Amino acid sequence: MLVVDRVFVSSDHAGVQLRLLLGTYLEGLGCKVADCGCDVSDDAVDYPDYVPGVVDCVSDTSFGVLICGTGIGMSIAANRSRWIRAALCHDSVFARLAREHNDANVLCFGSRYIEPDVAKSVLYTFLTTRFLGGRHAARVKKLGEVGSCSG
């Protein structure tokens, strides 16, 4: 059973094809999908421009999926938002642990480094895994308390 029923998806130019494929997959699972990504895959765009459409909408009842060439840029950008816990996952084990231990609410992919069928499996695991709470809850709470350093 899915943990949420709404997923916000976005990508830069490198992630368009995977984003469209995963959007269709999500709809097949019965999810409502909000696509916030770029429209072109030929022209280079700046990945930070496609993060707010997801991170500003993620809530207790929705998740986000962000895709760029490596997934690293999107995860860095997403994690700048206070209550976002974005995880770059290459397999289902990482997706399960990101949800169980870190209450991750945004899943990031590197479209150049993951096969579409693997991405579907990782996404399904992410969407069906519940946060364990317990000792992990205190740690996740501390993430929201981490402030920025000034030097």
C-alpha positions in Angstrom: 0.0 0.0 0.0 1.3 3.5 -0.9 2.2 5.8 1.9 1.0 8.9 0.0 -1.4 9.5 -2.9 0.2 12.6 -4.4 3.7 13.0 -5.9 5.3 16.1 -7.2 7.9 15.4 -9.9 10.5 17.6 -11.6 13.6 17.4 -13.6 16.1 19.4 -15.6 16.8 18.6 -19.3 18.8 15.5 -18.5 15.9 13.9 -16.6 13.0 14.6 -18.9 12.6 11.1 -20.3 12.9 9.4 -16.9 10.5 11.9 -15.4 7.8 11.3 -18.0 8.2 7.5 -17.7 8.0 7.7 -13.9 5.0 10.0 -14.1 3.1 7.4 -16.2 4.2 4.7 -13.8 2.9 6.7 -10.8 -0.4 7.3 -12.4 -0.7 3.5 -13.0 -0.2 3.0 -9.3 -3.1 5.4 -8.6 -1.1 8.4 -7.6 -2.0 11.9 -8.4 1.0 13.4 -10.2 2.0 17.1 -10.4 4.7 17.6 -13.1 6.8 20.6 -12.3 9.7 19.8 -14.7 11.1 21.5 -17.8 9.5 20.9 -21.2 12.6 20.3 -23.2 15.4 17.8 -23.2 17.4 19.3 -26.0 18.3 22.7 -24.4 20.3 22.9 -21.2 18.4 24.4 -18.2 19.6 25.1 -14.7 18.5 22.3 -12.3 18.0 24.7 -9.3 15.1 26.4 -11.2 13.1 23.1 -11.1 13.4 22.3 -7.4 11.0 24.8 -5.8 8.0 23.4 -7.7 8.5 20.2 -5.7 9.9 21.2 -2.3 7.4 24.0 -1.8 4.6 21.5 -2.2 5.8 18.4 -0.4 3.8 17.8 2.8 2.9 15.0 5.2 0.6 13.6 2.6 2.8 13.9 -0.5 6.3 13.2 -1.7 8.6 14.6 -4.3 10.8 13.1 -7.1 13.7 15.2 -8.5 15.8 14.1 -11.5 18.9 15.5 -13.0 21.9 13.9 -14.7 23.6 12.6 -11.6 20.9 13.3 -8.9 23.5 15.1 -6.8 22.6 18.7 -7.8 18.9 18.1 -7.2 19.5 16.5 -3.8 21.8 19.3 -2.7 19.3 22.0 -3.9 16.3 20.2 -2.3 18.1 19.7 1.1 18.5 23.5 1.4 14.8 23.6 2.3 14.3 23.2 6.0 11.8 20.4 6.2 12.9 18.5 3.1 14.8 15.3 3.5 15.9 14.4 0.0 17.7 11.1 -0.7 19.6 10.1 -3.8 18.9 6.4 -4.1 20.4 4.0 -6.7 18.7 0.9 -5.4 15.7 -0.3 -3.3 17.8 -0.9 -0.2 18.8 2.7 0.0 15.2 3.8 -0.7 13.9 1.6 2.1 16.5 2.8 4.6 15.9 6.5 3.5 12.3 6.1 4.4 12.6 3.9 7.5 15.4 5.7 9.2 15.4 9.2 7.8 11.7 9.8 6.9 12.9 11.0 3.5 10.2 12.9 1.6 12.0 13.6 -1.7 13.6 10.9 -3.9 16.3 12.0 -6.2 17.6 10.1 -9.3 20.5 10.5 -11.6 19.0 9.7 -15.0 22.4 9.0 -16.5 23.2 6.3 -13.9 20.0 4.3 -13.3 18.0 2.1 -15.6 14.3 2.9 -16.0 13.2 -0.4 -14.5 15.5 0.0 -11.5 14.1 3.5 -11.0 10.6 2.2 -11.0 11.5 -0.4 -8.4 13.3 2.2 -6.2 10.3 4.5 -6.5 7.9 1.8 -5.5 9.9 0.9 -2.5 10.1 4.6 -1.5 6.4 5.0 -1.9 5.5 1.8 0.1 7.9 2.1 3.0 6.8 3.7 6.3 9.0 5.7 8.6 9.9 3.6 11.6 9.9 6.4 14.2 11.3 5.3 17.5 14.9 6.2 18.0 15.0 7.6 14.4 12.3 10.2 15.2 14.6 12.2 17.5 17.3 12.2 14.9 14.9 13.4 12.2 13.6 16.2 14.5 17.2 17.4 15.0 17.5 17.8 11.2 14.8 20.4 11.3 16.8 22.2 14.0 20.0 22.4 12.1 20.7 26.0 11.3 23.1 27.5 8.8 26.6 28.3 9.9 28.0 31.8 9.5 31.7 32.2 9.3 
